[in-house]
Amino acid sequence: MKFHRILLVDDDVSIRFGLSEVLRAHGYIVEEAATAAAAREAIRSLRPDAILVDHQLPDGNALDLIPLFLDIDPQLAVIVMTGHASIELAVAAVKAGAEHFLTKPIDIEALLILLEREIGRRERRRRQAASE
């Protein structure tokens, strides 16, 4: 069984703790970052299978981070989370390259299904790119 790595980026300690616990209980390896700067550093060393990133961070936002994440790994599944959802923000996140946009509080069952599907899609894209 392969363990998948998730980078969880959120400045709210309670959200990071809660999501990390749930994800670990479902077999994911979770690394956490509280700032955009920490996320930039973590992605280079961690090489996650997916990133859950809060839209608004103390030193930046998800829309600024997504291009960096995808430059490092174009197959990466990026999921943006926010407590202040709007259609404009969701469209901007998807245009920037996010796979999905979730509103807080996060529906855990939906998140788990989404992660499984997106990580599976990522693995298929990698295999296809390797065979070309």
C-alpha positions in Angstrom: 0.0 0.0 0.0 1.3 3.4 -1.0 1.0 6.2 1.5 0.1 9.5 0.0 1.5 12.8 1.2 -0.7 15.8 1.8 0.6 19.3 2.4 -2.0 21.1 4.6 -1.6 24.9 4.5 -3.8 26.9 6.9 -2.9 29.5 9.5 -5.7 28.4 11.8 -4.2 25.9 14.3 -7.5 24.2 15.1 -8.3 23.6 11.5 -4.9 22.2 10.8 -5.1 19.9 13.8 -8.6 18.6 13.0 -7.9 18.0 9.3 -4.5 16.5 10.0 -6.0 14.0 12.5 -8.7 12.9 10.2 -6.4 12.6 7.2 -3.8 10.6 9.2 -6.6 8.3 10.5 -7.3 7.6 6.8 -3.8 6.6 6.0 -2.4 9.9 4.7 1.0 11.3 5.6 0.3 15.0 6.5 2.8 17.8 6.6 1.6 21.2 7.8 2.4 24.8 7.1 0.9 27.9 8.6 2.1 30.5 6.1 2.7 30.9 2.4 6.5 31.1 3.1 6.4 27.8 4.9 4.3 26.3 2.1 6.8 27.4 -0.5 9.6 25.7 1.4 7.7 22.6 2.2 6.6 21.8 -1.3 10.2 21.7 -2.5 11.3 19.1 0.0 8.0 17.2 0.6 6.8 16.5 -3.0 3.2 16.0 -1.9 0.5 14.2 -3.8 -2.0 16.9 -3.0 -2.1 20.3 -1.3 -5.0 21.6 0.7 -4.4 25.4 1.0 -6.4 28.0 2.8 -7.1 30.9 0.5 -6.1 33.7 2.9 -2.8 33.3 4.7 -1.0 35.9 6.9 1.7 36.5 4.2 -0.1 35.7 1.0 -2.9 33.8 -0.6 -3.6 30.6 -2.5 -3.9 32.3 -5.8 -0.3 33.4 -5.5 0.9 30.0 -4.4 -0.9 27.8 -7.0 1.4 28.8 -10.0 4.5 28.0 -7.9 3.0 24.6 -6.8 2.2 23.7 -10.4 5.6 24.8 -11.7 7.2 22.4 -9.3 4.7 19.6 -10.1 2.3 20.1 -12.9 0.3 17.0 -12.0 -0.2 18.1 -8.4 -3.8 18.2 -7.1 -4.4 21.6 -5.4 -7.5 22.1 -3.4 -8.3 25.6 -2.1 -10.3 26.1 1.1 -11.9 29.2 2.4 -14.3 30.5 5.0 -15.3 33.4 2.7 -16.5 31.8 -0.5 -17.7 33.7 -3.5 -18.2 32.6 -7.1 -15.5 35.1 -8.2 -13.0 33.6 -5.9 -13.8 30.0 -6.9 -13.5 30.9 -10.6 -10.2 32.7 -9.9 -8.8 29.6 -8.0 -9.8 27.2 -10.8 -8.3 29.6 -13.4 -5.1 29.7 -11.4 -5.0 25.9 -11.6 -6.8 24.6 -8.5 -8.6 21.3 -9.0 -11.3 22.2 -6.5 -12.6 24.9 -4.2 -14.1 24.0 -0.8 -15.8 26.1 1.7 -15.3 25.9 5.5 -16.4 24.1 7.5 -15.0 21.3 5.4 -17.3 18.3 4.7 -14.8 15.5 5.7 -16.5 12.7 3.7 -16.5 14.8 0.6 -12.9 15.8 1.1 -11.8 12.2 1.5 -13.6 11.2 -1.7 -12.1 14.2 -3.5 -8.6 13.4 -2.4 -8.9 9.8 -3.4 -10.2 10.7 -6.8 -7.7 13.5 -7.4 -4.7 11.5 -6.3 -5.8 8.6 -8.5 -6.1 11.1 -11.4 -2.7 12.4 -10.7 -1.2 9.0 -10.8 -2.8 8.2 -14.1 -1.5 11.4 -15.6 2.0 10.6 -14.4 1.9 7.1 -15.9 0.6 8.5 -19.1 3.3 11.2 -19.3 6.0 8.5 -18.5 4.8 6.3 -21.3 4.8 9.1 -24.0 
